[in-house]
Amino acid sequence: MKLSRLLVLILPLLLTACGLSEQQKADYAAVQRSGVNSAVYDKMVHGDDLSLYDVKALARAHVSDGVIIRYMRNQGTVYVLGASDVQGLLKAGVSQSIVDFMMSTPHLYQPAVYPAVYVGYGPYYGYPYPGPYYYPYRRGYWH
């Protein structure tokens, strides 16, 4: 009876750890040893995004900056931080390197914004030259 209960408790942990790299397993073990809230640990094991509260909790539990940044990088979460968010993180003991990484995520993980392509008139301004250039057709342009 006790063996079946133990198996029921350990089996989910074994199944979630099957597809993890050695680095991820070591990171999760470090988070678990730190004594962080079990809800934050469960979020990390299940691959959920970390909220600002979660990052503060990890910093309070003295989890290594490398572990936190690696997790955020693997998840690809985009953080848009305001000045009050940055101050709150720093006040809670989150290191500057973590805050800097979080502030850089919009540039790292957002899709690239392609520059606008000029679609104008041909080489003769004022004359709609239909050569290799394309121009926007507006109703009533020639009238």
Disulfide bonds with the S-S distance in Angstrom:
none
